[in-house]
Amino acid sequence: MAACPVATQDIAANLANRQVAIDKARYGPLQPEEPNLSFWMNKAKMWHTTVTDAKGSRCKNCAAFIQTNEMLTCIQNGLGDEPGNASLAIMGLANLGYCEIFDFKCAGDRTCDAWVTGGPTTSLRVTESN
């Protein structure tokens, strides 16, 4: 990766991009460890599935959830990687990754309407199609 995405280094840019995900793709729920039945019922209805299946579609298993070593280093550096800093603890507790669709630091236990199966992306490789 040539450079870190702006939102990994600039909290204002990250918050603005996250708000777009909230407004346009219903990123959430705010407290993923809570039942949030209404939130999950709405997702299940939108995806034409069960609440149980909708709850299984999280950022942490979305293909647009980027957790390459390079991206995780960008996120860690953006949180401030000084001795005594809690950046690694924060990253672990939130299972942070980078949302490639909405360009912000994303918490693994949340989801949005743009969820894509097949993630997380932990390595970037380009394949040639015939």
N, C-alpha and C positions, 0 to 999 in steps of 0.2 A: 504494500500500500504506500503510495507516494506521500500522502499527507493525511492527517486525521480529519474526519468530517468536522465542520465548524461546530455543530451541536454537541460534539463530545468535549469541546474545550470552552464553549461559551454558554453559560447557563441561560441567558436571556434568549438566545437562538433556540436552545433545547426546549425551553418552556413554550415558546411561540409555536414551534413545530408540534409539540405534544398537544397543544390546544387545538390545532388543526385536526389531529387524529381523534380527539375527543368530540369535536364539533361535526366532523364529516364522516367518521367511521365508528363512532361510539366506543372509543377506547375505554376500557374499564374492566371490571368494576373498581371503584375507588379503594375498597378494602377487600381484596380477593379472598381472604381467609374467612370472611363472613358468608352466610348463606346466599344473599343477593338473589333471591328467587325470581323477583320481577326482571332483573337484568338478564338472567339466564333463560327465563321463559321467552323474552323478546328475541334473544339470539337463536333459540331453538326454532321459534316460529319463522324467523327470517331465513334460516338455513334449512327449513323443512326437515327437522330432526327432533330427537328427544333432548330434554334438558341434560340428561347424563352425557349424551354424545356432544352437545354444545360445550359442556364444562370441560371436555377433553381437548377442545380446540383452543389452545393457549399460545401466547407469544412464544413460550419456551419450545414449542414444537411447530412453529411457523417457519416456512422456508425463507421468509424475509427477515427473520431474527438472526442477525449476524453476530457470531461469537468466535470469530477467528482469533488467533493469538494476537495478531496485529490490532484488531479492533478492540479487544479487551485491554491491550496496553494503552490505546488511545483513551478509552474510558477511564482507566485507572489514573493516567496522567492528568486528565481533565478534572478529576476529583481531588487532585493534589496528592502526589505520591511522596510526601516527606516522611521522615521517621516519626513514628507515633501517630500518623494519620490513619484514619479508619477506612481508607478507600477500599481495601480488599474485603473488609468485613461488610461494608455497604454493598459492594458488588455481589458478594455471596448471598447475603440476606435477601436482596431483591432479585437475584439471578439476572443481573443486567446484561443486556445485549443491545445491539443497534438496529432499529427498525429501518430497513432499506427503503420501504415504501414512503414513510412519512418523515424520515431523517431526524430521529431523536433517540435518546437513550430510553430503552423500553424495559419494563419489569416483566420477567418471564411468566408470572402467574396471571397476568392480565390477557386480554384479547381485544380484537376489533373486527369490524365487518370485513376488512380486507385480508383476513387470515388465509394463509395458503399452506396446504399440507406439505409435509416433507422436511421440516426443519428440526433443529436449528441448523444454520449454515455454519459449520466449524472449519471449513477449508474452502478456498476459492480455487476452482479449477475450471478451465475452459475446455469444452469438448467440441470437436469439429463434427458438424452434422453433414451427412451426404445428401 
